[in-house]
């Protein structure tokens, strides 16, 4: 009986961990045939660590990263997408389980 309860608790914890898994959030911006990609990446499928990458002209660079502060990458990534939009870029986010697609 003790083994059954332990197994049930372990399964429950595993299932709750899966529901909090983070999926990379990709936003693609276009202007006059050019494309830019802003990605919030979760290497461990958890909220932290995370990083925001920016890709243009076949080159990619890390703009921000966080090891401890939850929400840091998301806030900076979204602010950068909004800046792109203000510069005239048309941006759309890839649908993920946590968000729905948006177009600016």
C-alpha positions in Angstrom: 0.0 0.0 0.0 2.8 2.4 0.9 4.4 1.7 -2.5 1.2 2.5 -4.3 0.8 5.8 -2.5 4.4 6.8 -3.2 3.9 5.9 -6.9 0.7 7.9 -7.1 2.5 11.0 -5.5 5.4 10.6 -7.9 3.1 10.4 -10.9 1.2 13.5 -9.7 4.4 15.5 -9.3 5.6 14.4 -12.7 2.3 15.4 -14.3 2.3 18.9 -12.6 5.9 19.4 -13.8 4.8 18.7 -17.3 2.0 21.3 -17.1 4.5 24.0 -16.2 7.0 23.1 -18.9 7.9 26.2 -20.9 7.9 26.2 -24.7 10.1 28.5 -26.7 8.2 31.6 -27.9 9.1 32.6 -31.4 8.1 36.0 -33.0 8.8 36.6 -36.6 8.9 40.2 -37.9 8.9 41.2 -41.6 9.5 44.5 -43.5 10.1 45.0 -47.2 11.1 41.3 -47.7 13.4 41.2 -44.7 12.8 38.9 -41.8 13.8 39.2 -38.1 13.2 36.5 -35.5 13.0 37.1 -31.7 12.9 34.0 -29.6 12.5 33.5 -25.9 14.3 30.2 -25.3 14.0 27.8 -22.3 16.9 25.3 -22.5 15.6 23.3 -19.6 11.9 23.7 -20.4 11.6 25.8 -17.2 11.0 29.5 -16.7 14.7 30.0 -15.8 17.3 29.8 -17.1 16.1 31.6 -20.3 17.5 33.8 -23.0 16.2 36.1 -25.7 17.8 35.6 -29.1 17.6 37.9 -32.1 18.3 36.6 -35.6 18.7 38.6 -38.8 20.6 38.1 -42.0 21.6 34.5 -41.0 23.2 35.7 -37.8 21.9 35.1 -34.3 22.9 36.8 -31.0 21.7 36.6 -27.4 20.2 39.9 -26.3 19.2 39.0 -22.7 19.4 36.1 -20.4 18.3 35.2 -16.9 19.4 32.5 -14.4 17.1 33.4 -11.5 14.5 36.1 -12.3 11.3 34.6 -13.7 9.6 36.8 -16.3 12.8 38.8 -17.2 13.2 37.2 -20.7 9.5 37.4 -21.5 9.4 41.2 -20.6 12.5 42.1 -22.5 11.5 39.9 -25.5 8.0 41.5 -25.6 9.5 45.1 -25.3 11.8 44.3 -28.2 8.9 43.0 -30.3 7.0 46.2 -29.6 10.1 48.3 -30.6 10.2 46.4 -33.9 6.5 47.2 -34.4 7.1 50.9 -33.7 9.8 50.8 -36.4 7.3 49.6 -39.0 7.9 45.8 -38.8 4.9 43.4 -39.0 5.3 40.8 -36.2 3.5 37.6 -35.4 4.0 35.2 -32.6 4.0 31.5 -33.1 1.2 29.8 -31.2 2.3 27.9 -28.1 0.3 26.1 -25.4 0.8 29.2 -23.2 -0.2 31.9 -25.7 -2.1 32.5 -28.9 -0.8 34.1 -32.0 -0.9 37.9 -32.2 -0.2 40.2 -35.1 0.9 43.8 -34.7 
